Amino acid sequence: MARDLEACRSKALSRPCVLATIVRLLDTTFLRVGNEEYAVANGSYGLTTLRTRHADVRGSGLRLRFRGKSGVEHEVHLDDPRVARVVRRCRQLPGQALFQYQAEDGSLHCVDSGDVNAYLDGIAASVGHFTAKDFRTWHGTVQALELTRAACLRAGTQGGNGTAPRRLAREIVAEVARQLGNTPAVCRKSYIHPAVLALAEGAAQEDAQDALQRTWARLARTGSSPRGLSAAERRLMAFLQPAPHRPRAASTKPARATRPAQRPTIFSGTTQASNCSAVT
């Protein structure tokens, strides 16, 4: 994707160039990819269905302002020279559609969500199937973990009552829903990883603080890889990995028959109870 964005410096607005720009916006704005049927029937827009009037470019700054799904008004400000350069050139093309590309014969073509998902399949083939919606799920989960972490670190060693974890979870879901432009119910169901929800929703236990402190300490040792991810994204990746198990001391007792070991899952070690105060 970075190569395609860099190639946008050339004269033609190629298909890879425009699609890379849209993917960059998906990753930085949390906006929906868009559906032309919604745009025509409801006058609501997403990235691929934006019109020229929805974008304003000044220098390296980009502002997108439009009516989205369910009538939610969006206004996004972004400072990204490469994206701003492409959007400025797109606005100069004839037609109302913002994102168009030029074929080799000079003809103009609009892009849709299918084009974006096909592009993602090509650049992310090594990690499996990945769609435009996954960006919103990823960033919703990142935000939920960061809000949980911030609330717990603020609470320190203060004990919570039985309702605090549930109140914390509700407030976190509501804030993530606000950022994504969803209802809390939809956000909880589709945009936050269940392991992160479990961290905030867990019932208070006597050893909850110790478990949480071990979790935050482990996430603080994430380092600087993979490249291209923010510190918050690296913490989420570390959180979703099973915590390392300490080897047990050798025992002289006869071994007991056990059932076959189960395959580890992505949720291992991530459902400690929360004993935090509510978000403030």
Backbone torsions as a table, in degrees:
resi	resn	phi	psi	omega
1	MET	NA	-40.6	179.3
2	ALA	-61.6	-38.9	178.4
3	ARG	-64.9	-41.1	179.3
4	ASP	-65.2	-38.1	177.8
5	LEU	-65.5	-40.7	-180.0
6	GLU	-66.5	-33.8	179.6
7	ALA	-67.9	-12.9	179.5
8	CYS	-66.4	-10.4	177.6
9	ARG	-68.6	-19.5	179.7
10	SER	-68.6	172.4	-172.7
11	LYS	-67.2	-45.6	-174.3
12	ALA	-82.6	143.5	172.6
13	LEU	-88.6	88.8	-175.1
14	SER	-75.4	165.8	178.5
15	ARG	-60.4	-49.7	177.9
16	PRO	-58.9	-36.3	-179.7
17	CYS	-62.8	-48.9	-177.8
18	VAL	-68.8	-40.5	179.6
19	LEU	-66.8	-38.1	176.9
20	ALA	-62.9	-36.7	177.8
21	THR	-64.6	-42.8	178.5
22	ILE	-64.4	-42.1	178.9
23	VAL	-63.6	-39.9	176.3
24	ARG	-59.1	-41.6	178.5
25	LEU	-68.7	-37.7	175.6
26	LEU	-57.8	-38.1	-175.3
27	ASP	-80.6	-18.6	-175.1
28	THR	-113.0	-14.6	-176.1
29	THR	-114.9	-14.3	-177.7
30	PHE	65.9	15.4	-177.2
31	LEU	-79.1	159.1	176.0
32	ARG	-72.5	154.8	-178.7
33	VAL	-72.6	-30.6	176.6
34	GLY	101.4	154.4	-179.2
35	ASN	-145.2	124.8	-174.8
36	GLU	-63.0	-32.6	178.7
37	GLU	-62.2	-41.9	176.8
38	TYR	-63.5	-40.2	-178.2
39	ALA	-63.0	-42.4	-177.8
40	VAL	-73.9	-45.0	-173.7
41	ALA	-78.7	-37.1	-171.2
42	ASN	-117.2	-7.7	-176.0
43	GLY	66.6	28.4	177.9
44	SER	-114.4	145.8	-167.6
45	TYR	-128.7	159.6	170.0
46	GLY	-133.5	-173.2	-172.4
47	LEU	-58.0	-46.9	-175.3
48	THR	-73.6	-16.2	-177.7
49	THR	-106.5	7.5	179.3
50	LEU	-61.8	147.0	174.7
51	ARG	-99.6	163.5	-178.5
52	THR	-56.4	-35.5	-177.6
53	ARG	-67.1	-16.5	-177.7
54	HIS	-81.5	-10.9	-173.7
55	ALA	-117.8	140.7	175.8
56	ASP	-134.2	125.6	-177.2
57	VAL	-118.1	128.3	175.8
58	ARG	-136.3	109.7	-176.1
59	GLY	62.8	-126.6	177.7
60	SER	-91.8	3.5	-177.4
61	GLY	-95.5	143.1	178.8
62	LEU	-129.5	133.9	173.3
63	ARG	-122.0	128.2	174.4
64	LEU	-113.8	125.7	-179.9
65	ARG	-136.5	120.8	-174.8
66	PHE	-164.4	168.9	177.0
67	ARG	-94.6	122.6	-177.9
68	GLY	-100.8	-166.1	-179.2
69	LYS	-58.1	143.6	-179.7
70	SER	63.1	20.7	176.7
71	GLY	77.2	10.8	-179.3
72	VAL	-74.0	127.3	178.1
73	GLU	-83.4	129.4	-179.7
74	HIS	-114.9	138.6	170.2
75	GLU	-140.8	114.6	-174.7
76	VAL	-121.0	133.0	176.1
77	HIS	-115.0	134.0	-175.8
78	LEU	-141.1	136.2	175.1
79	ASP	-111.7	95.6	-176.6
80	ASP	-146.9	102.3	-174.1
81	PRO	-56.9	-41.1	-177.2
82	ARG	-67.0	-43.5	179.2
83	VAL	-67.1	-43.9	-179.5
84	ALA	-60.2	-38.6	-179.9
85	ARG	-62.5	-44.0	-179.3
86	VAL	-67.8	-45.1	-178.6
87	VAL	-63.2	-38.0	178.0
88	ARG	-60.6	-42.8	179.9
89	ARG	-69.6	-36.5	177.9
90	CYS	-62.8	-38.6	-178.9
91	ARG	-65.1	-22.5	-178.3
92	GLN	-83.5	-9.0	179.7
93	LEU	-77.7	151.8	177.0
94	PRO	-68.9	152.6	179.8
95	GLY	104.6	164.0	-177.9
96	GLN	-84.4	-29.3	-176.6
97	ALA	-65.4	134.7	-179.1
98	LEU	-73.1	-51.6	-174.0
99	PHE	-97.0	105.2	175.1
100	GLN	-130.9	154.9	174.7
101	TYR	-125.0	159.6	-179.2
102	GLN	-103.0	124.8	174.9
103	ALA	-75.5	172.4	-178.0
104	GLU	-61.8	-29.2	179.4
105	ASP	-84.5	3.6	177.9
106	GLY	91.0	-7.0	179.6
107	SER	-71.7	151.8	-178.1
108	LEU	-101.1	142.3	-179.5
109	HIS	-137.4	134.6	173.7
110	CYS	-77.5	162.1	176.1
111	VAL	-115.6	155.0	177.3
112	ASP	-133.4	-177.8	-176.5
113	SER	-62.9	-32.4	177.4
114	GLY	-63.0	-39.5	176.8
115	ASP	-63.3	-41.8	-179.6
116	VAL	-64.5	-45.1	-179.2
117	ASN	-66.8	-35.7	176.2
118	ALA	-65.0	-39.8	177.1
119	TYR	-63.5	-42.7	178.6
120	LEU	-63.9	-38.8	177.0
121	ASP	-59.3	-36.2	-178.8
122	GLY	-72.3	-40.8	-175.5
123	ILE	-89.1	-15.3	-178.0
124	ALA	-118.9	25.2	-176.6
125	ALA	-59.9	-31.3	-175.9
126	SER	-72.0	-16.8	-178.4
127	VAL	-108.6	6.6	178.6
128	GLY	96.0	-173.5	-176.0
129	HIS	-67.4	130.6	-177.2
130	PHE	-141.8	130.5	-177.9
131	THR	-121.4	172.0	-179.8
132	ALA	-60.5	-35.1	-179.2
133	LYS	-63.5	-28.9	-177.1
134	ASP	-62.0	-25.3	176.9
135	PHE	-63.2	-42.6	-179.7
136	ARG	-68.6	-38.5	177.3
137	THR	-64.1	-44.0	179.9
138	TRP	-61.6	-50.7	-175.9
139	HIS	-72.0	-31.5	174.2
140	GLY	-62.2	-40.8	179.4
141	THR	-70.8	-39.3	176.1
142	VAL	-58.3	-47.2	-179.3
143	GLN	-63.9	-39.6	-179.6
144	ALA	-63.5	-42.3	179.0
145	LEU	-66.1	-41.3	-179.6
146	GLU	-65.8	-38.8	177.2
147	LEU	-66.2	-39.8	177.2
148	THR	-64.2	-45.5	-179.7
149	ARG	-61.5	-45.4	-179.0
150	ALA	-62.4	-42.1	-179.7
151	ALA	-65.3	-40.4	-179.0
152	CYS	-69.6	-40.2	179.1
153	LEU	-67.6	-33.9	175.7
154	ARG	-66.4	-38.2	-176.8
155	ALA	-69.2	-29.7	-179.8
156	GLY	61.0	-127.6	-178.1
157	THR	-97.1	9.3	-179.7
158	GLN	-67.9	132.6	178.4
159	GLY	-74.5	152.4	178.3
160	GLY	-112.1	165.0	174.7
161	ASN	-96.4	-179.4	-173.5
162	GLY	-65.4	-20.6	-177.8
163	THR	-95.9	-13.3	-175.8
164	ALA	-58.9	-47.5	180.0
165	PRO	-59.2	-41.7	-179.9
166	ARG	-66.7	-39.4	178.5
167	ARG	-65.8	-41.0	178.0
168	LEU	-59.6	-47.2	-178.3
169	ALA	-61.7	-42.7	179.8
170	ARG	-61.3	-42.8	-177.9
171	GLU	-69.4	-36.7	177.7
172	ILE	-65.7	-46.7	179.1
173	VAL	-60.9	-41.6	179.9
174	ALA	-62.9	-40.3	-179.6
175	GLU	-69.5	-42.4	177.6
176	VAL	-63.5	-40.7	177.9
177	ALA	-60.5	-39.8	178.5
178	ARG	-62.6	-42.7	-178.9
179	GLN	-66.5	-35.4	-177.8
180	LEU	-88.5	-13.7	-176.7
181	GLY	76.6	32.2	178.7
182	ASN	-114.5	171.0	167.7
183	THR	-80.7	154.1	176.9
184	PRO	-56.6	-36.9	-178.7
185	ALA	-63.8	-45.5	178.9
186	VAL	-67.0	-40.3	-179.8
187	CYS	-61.4	-45.9	179.7
188	ARG	-61.6	-40.8	-174.9
189	LYS	-76.1	-37.1	-167.1
190	SER	-121.5	-14.0	-169.2
191	TYR	-124.9	3.4	176.5
192	ILE	-129.3	128.5	-179.8
193	HIS	-59.8	135.6	-177.5
194	PRO	-59.8	-27.6	178.6
195	ALA	-67.1	-35.5	177.6
196	VAL	-72.0	-39.9	175.0
197	LEU	-60.4	-41.2	-179.0
198	ALA	-63.1	-34.8	179.4
199	LEU	-62.1	-40.9	-178.3
200	ALA	-83.0	-25.9	-173.7
201	GLU	-94.7	-10.8	-174.7
202	GLY	-57.5	140.4	178.3
203	ALA	-66.4	147.0	-179.6
204	ALA	-63.3	133.4	176.7
205	GLN	-131.4	161.3	-175.9
206	GLU	-61.3	-35.7	-176.5
207	ASP	-98.8	17.3	-176.0
208	ALA	-61.5	-43.3	-177.6
209	GLN	-63.0	-42.7	178.8
210	ASP	-61.1	-43.4	-179.9
211	ALA	-63.7	-42.2	-179.8
212	LEU	-66.5	-42.1	179.5
213	GLN	-62.3	-37.7	176.3
214	ARG	-64.3	-38.9	179.0
215	THR	-63.3	-49.9	-178.3
216	TRP	-65.6	-36.0	178.2
217	ALA	-64.4	-39.6	178.7
218	ARG	-65.3	-41.0	-178.6
219	LEU	-70.5	-23.6	179.0
220	ALA	-72.3	-13.8	-178.5
221	ARG	-102.0	30.7	-174.3
222	THR	-77.2	-19.1	-179.1
223	GLY	75.4	-157.2	-174.4
224	SER	-116.6	16.7	178.6
225	SER	-121.1	155.4	0.0
226	PRO	-69.0	155.3	180.0
227	ARG	-66.9	149.2	175.8
228	GLY	89.6	-7.6	179.5
229	LEU	-99.4	147.7	174.7
230	SER	-74.5	167.8	177.9
231	ALA	-60.3	-39.2	179.0
232	ALA	-64.0	-39.6	178.7
233	GLU	-67.3	-38.3	177.7
234	ARG	-66.3	-35.6	177.0
235	ARG	-63.9	-40.5	179.0
236	LEU	-65.0	-42.4	178.4
237	MET	-59.8	-42.5	178.6
238	ALA	-66.1	-38.1	-179.5
239	PHE	-63.3	-38.1	-176.8
240	LEU	-80.5	-7.5	175.0
241	GLN	-85.9	142.6	177.6
242	PRO	-58.8	137.0	177.3
243	ALA	-66.2	140.8	179.0
244	PRO	-63.3	140.5	-179.7
245	HIS	-97.1	136.0	176.6
246	ARG	-77.3	136.9	178.6
247	PRO	-66.2	140.8	178.9
248	ARG	-80.0	149.2	177.5
249	ALA	-66.1	147.1	-179.8
250	ALA	-63.5	143.6	-178.7
251	SER	-120.6	145.0	178.4
252	THR	-92.4	-3.4	179.5
253	LYS	-73.5	149.2	177.7
254	PRO	-59.7	140.2	-180.0
255	ALA	-68.4	138.4	177.7
256	ARG	-93.8	147.1	177.9
257	ALA	-65.1	135.3	-179.8
258	THR	-129.4	159.4	175.1
259	ARG	-76.2	157.4	179.1
260	PRO	-56.1	141.2	-179.3
261	ALA	-64.5	143.8	177.7
262	GLN	-87.2	151.7	177.7
263	ARG	-66.4	136.3	177.8
264	PRO	-65.1	151.5	178.3
265	THR	-118.5	169.4	-178.0
266	ILE	-67.5	-15.3	-176.9
267	PHE	-89.8	-4.3	-174.2
268	SER	-59.3	133.0	174.7
269	GLY	71.5	18.4	-175.3
270	THR	-125.3	17.8	-176.6
271	THR	-120.4	32.3	177.8
272	GLN	-63.1	148.1	-179.5
273	ALA	-72.8	149.1	179.0
274	SER	-98.2	139.8	177.9
275	ASN	-128.3	43.2	-172.9
276	CYS	-101.5	162.1	171.6
277	SER	-81.6	164.4	-177.6
278	ALA	-68.6	158.4	178.4
279	VAL	-63.4	138.9	177.9
280	THR	-116.3	NA	NA
